[in-house]
Amino acid sequence: MDIVREYRCPHDGKLLFKGILIDSIIEIKCKQCHEIIVFQGAPQASLLCAKAHCPHRVHC
């Protein structure tokens, strides 16, 4: 399972970066169209698996 996501400019589709955003906000300027785009990460609590035997479960 590949959890790395591509983040692209909504104006021209240029790939800006690949990554995982958790509890964060990234502001980046597209080098092609010069627009500033803001990406917001998912809250950490929404990424926790509730299954008891899930290999992706995070223990706090």
Backbone as CSV, one residue per row, in Angstrom:
resi,resn,N_x,N_y,N_z,CA_x,CA_y,CA_z,C_x,C_y,C_z
1,MET,0.846,-1.185,0.000,0.000,0.000,0.000,0.886,1.241,0.000
2,ASP,0.689,2.099,-0.981,1.487,3.310,-1.113,0.697,4.477,-0.531
3,ILE,1.156,5.030,0.583,0.410,6.116,1.227,0.944,7.492,0.862
4,VAL,2.033,7.552,0.094,2.572,8.840,-0.346,1.648,9.391,-1.423
5,ARG,1.264,10.633,-1.280,0.316,11.276,-2.195,1.025,12.320,-3.044
6,GLU,0.560,12.493,-4.268,1.074,13.554,-5.135,0.250,14.816,-4.899
7,TYR,0.911,15.947,-4.785,0.240,17.233,-4.626,0.547,18.064,-5.862
8,ARG,-0.510,18.438,-6.576,-0.365,19.147,-7.842,-1.033,20.517,-7.786
9,CYS,-0.566,21.410,-8.644,-1.161,22.738,-8.772,-2.549,22.579,-9.375
10,PRO,-3.586,23.145,-8.749,-4.937,23.022,-9.289,-5.144,23.844,-10.566
11,HIS,-4.240,24.757,-10.856,-4.376,25.631,-12.018,-3.793,25.017,-13.282
12,ASP,-2.606,24.396,-13.183,-1.956,23.863,-14.378,-1.566,22.389,-14.269
13,GLY,-1.818,21.761,-13.126,-1.556,20.333,-12.962,-0.113,19.953,-12.720
14,LYS,0.766,20.939,-12.554,2.185,20.648,-12.320,2.377,19.972,-10.966
15,LEU,3.198,18.920,-10.952,3.514,18.235,-9.697,4.368,19.156,-8.834
16,LEU,3.881,19.444,-7.626,4.600,20.333,-6.718,5.465,19.541,-5.738
17,PHE,4.917,18.456,-5.186,5.684,17.590,-4.297,4.910,16.316,-4.027
18,LYS,5.611,15.334,-3.475,4.989,14.090,-3.027,5.264,13.975,-1.542
19,GLY,4.290,13.491,-0.784,4.529,13.361,0.645,3.294,12.918,1.401
20,ILE,3.445,12.938,2.705,2.371,12.604,3.625,2.214,13.799,4.557
21,LEU,1.035,14.390,4.580,0.788,15.535,5.453,-0.115,15.098,6.597
22,ILE,0.402,15.206,7.802,-0.349,14.848,9.000,-0.272,16.022,9.964
23,ASP,-1.435,16.531,10.358,-1.513,17.673,11.284,-0.616,18.823,10.831
24,SER,-0.702,19.189,9.556,0.157,20.252,9.057,-0.525,21.029,7.939
25,ILE,0.028,22.205,7.675,-0.417,23.041,6.565,0.839,23.443,5.796
26,ILE,0.801,23.228,4.480,1.928,23.566,3.616,1.479,24.631,2.627
27,GLU,2.272,25.665,2.499,2.025,26.711,1.515,3.183,26.661,0.532
28,ILE,2.872,26.521,-0.757,3.926,26.370,-1.759,3.575,27.197,-2.992
29,LYS,4.594,27.740,-3.642,4.389,28.556,-4.833,4.730,27.725,-6.065
30,CYS,3.804,27.659,-7.018,4.026,26.927,-8.258,5.027,27.708,-9.103
31,LYS,6.075,27.038,-9.542,7.112,27.700,-10.344,6.634,28.006,-11.755
32,GLN,5.576,27.323,-12.188,5.099,27.518,-13.554,4.107,28.672,-13.656
33,CYS,3.082,28.687,-12.798,2.049,29.733,-12.892,2.182,30.802,-11.805
34,HIS,3.084,30.598,-10.850,3.392,31.559,-9.772,2.258,31.760,-8.769
35,GLU,1.274,30.860,-8.754,0.207,30.910,-7.760,0.691,30.276,-6.460
36,ILE,0.199,30.772,-5.336,0.506,30.187,-4.038,-0.654,29.263,-3.671
37,ILE,-0.321,28.009,-3.398,-1.320,26.992,-3.092,-1.104,26.511,-1.666
38,VAL,-2.203,26.303,-0.936,-2.141,25.833,0.441,-2.731,24.424,0.497
39,PHE,-1.975,23.484,1.064,-2.439,22.121,1.270,-2.528,21.873,2.770
40,GLN,-3.618,21.245,3.199,-3.802,20.941,4.615,-3.784,19.437,4.809
41,GLY,-3.013,18.979,5.792,-2.906,17.562,6.081,-4.070,17.037,6.898
42,ALA,-4.193,15.733,6.903,-5.253,15.078,7.666,-4.913,15.087,9.151
43,PRO,-5.914,15.195,10.020,-5.660,15.097,11.453,-5.166,13.689,11.800
44,GLN,-4.217,13.612,12.699,-3.625,12.329,13.072,-4.683,11.346,13.559
45,ALA,-5.664,11.817,14.301,-6.694,10.937,14.851,-7.495,10.233,13.758
46,SER,-7.638,10.868,12.590,-8.406,10.249,11.506,-7.632,9.139,10.814
47,LEU,-6.327,9.041,11.068,-5.491,8.032,10.419,-5.264,6.795,11.281
48,LEU,-5.769,6.804,12.503,-5.588,5.655,13.386,-6.554,4.545,13.000
49,CYS,-6.065,3.350,12.947,-6.887,2.192,12.603,-7.529,1.641,13.874
50,ALA,-8.820,1.378,13.816,-9.537,0.893,14.994,-9.536,-0.625,15.102
51,LYS,-9.098,-1.320,14.060,-9.069,-2.783,14.092,-8.005,-3.257,15.077
52,ALA,-8.316,-4.251,15.856,-7.410,-4.734,16.896,-6.119,-5.335,16.333
53,HIS,-6.179,-6.033,15.226,-4.994,-6.715,14.703,-4.505,-6.130,13.380
54,CYS,-4.791,-4.894,13.136,-4.369,-4.235,11.903,-2.869,-3.952,11.955
55,PRO,-2.116,-4.275,10.901,-0.664,-4.017,10.901,-0.323,-2.523,10.836
56,HIS,-1.299,-1.692,10.472,-1.070,-0.246,10.368,-1.504,0.497,11.633
57,ARG,-1.931,-0.237,12.634,-2.448,0.394,13.857,-1.328,1.123,14.597
58,VAL,-1.625,2.317,15.040,-0.685,3.134,15.803,-1.091,3.084,17.253
59,HIS,-0.161,2.721,18.130,-0.443,2.670,19.559,0.053,3.945,20.214
60,CYS,-0.851,4.622,20.912,-0.499,5.886,21.586,-0.173,5.652,23.041
